[in-house]
Amino acid sequence: MAPQKPLKLPLAVAKVDRAARLRTDKAYLKSIWPTSNVMIFVNERFSTEQNQLLFTPGGLLGSYQSATDYFLGLKDDQTFFVRHLAEDIQSEYELKTLREIGTFLSPRDIGLAVHAQGLANWHQKHPMCSQCGGPTVVISAGAVRKCLADNSEHYPRTDGAIIVLVKDETDRILLGRQKVWPKNRFSTFAGFVEPGESFENCVIREVEEEAGVKLTQINYLGSQPWPFPASLMIAFEAVTNTPELARPDGEEIEEIRWFSKSDMKQAILNNSLILPLEISVARQMIQAWYGDGADTDLKGNESWR
């Protein structure tokens, strides 16, 4: 069985120069703010207009605020920021989540949104120093927090996670359904990398724990940030020669199903299968495996959980 080609993942694009060299230049940040493109981020939602990110000139939002305005980078002589507002602030903007608008965004804007959401989530959840418990403040235009008590610096957290498309030797794929998901919602298997564990060993462990099968081949497919809240998904495909051992673990995974391509097409037609969102690694792996016709045959209900 030929290995699948590397994936082109929607959230993995990099069209903006993050320009880390400028993050500590306070004079530059203040001077460029009035003409910069600023998106608003409030409680997991972006300012939008017709399913596109809505950018506002910084000058219309008042002065640059280092505590809430995070520098995202440069593109085509334009500068980009996100203003992170508190949850209880009412906004006059149309606000939508990245899950809602992700499939409509350009490569530039999807990269900006992923970067912005990752930063905002981290700042909101890590206001205190992990070493002494004291308060921290934003520095380096949002890229770092610094403790006021012990001067330690803290950097955005990214959690390594694997996601894997399991196949048997007849090219069927194995999908599972978590207990918390809607009926008929199935996806690939995934899990967080544990301390001291390689990605490959994590793939083997997670698949055996959740689905009971042994793996004979593992092939790397790509990586994609998943800022819900702070993961980096490392994608693999794997082959098992023990498909008869497949069973759900009964804890996280409640049901598993093998699908041939014809099985999947029929399941979409009769509404007995709900797939993950198109911006997800899982959906892209499934579509790449399905091949020609995926864009039409696999259209139907989709859900992020």
Secondary structure, 3 states (H helix, E strand, C coil): CCCCCCCCCHHHCCCCECCHHHCCCHHHHHHHHHHCEEEEEECCEEEEECCEECCEEHHHHCCCCCCCEEEEEEECCEEEEEEEECCCCCCCCEEECHHHHHHHCCHHHHHHHHHHHHHHHHHHHCCECCCCCCEEEEEHHHCEEEECCCCCEECCCCEEEEEEEEECCCCCEEEEEECCCCCCECECEEEECCCCCCHHHHHHHHHHHHHCCCCCEEEEEEEEEECCCCEEEEEEEEECCCHHHCCCCCCCEEEEEEECHHHHHHHHHCCCCEECCCCCHHHHHHHHHHCCCHHHHCCCCECCC
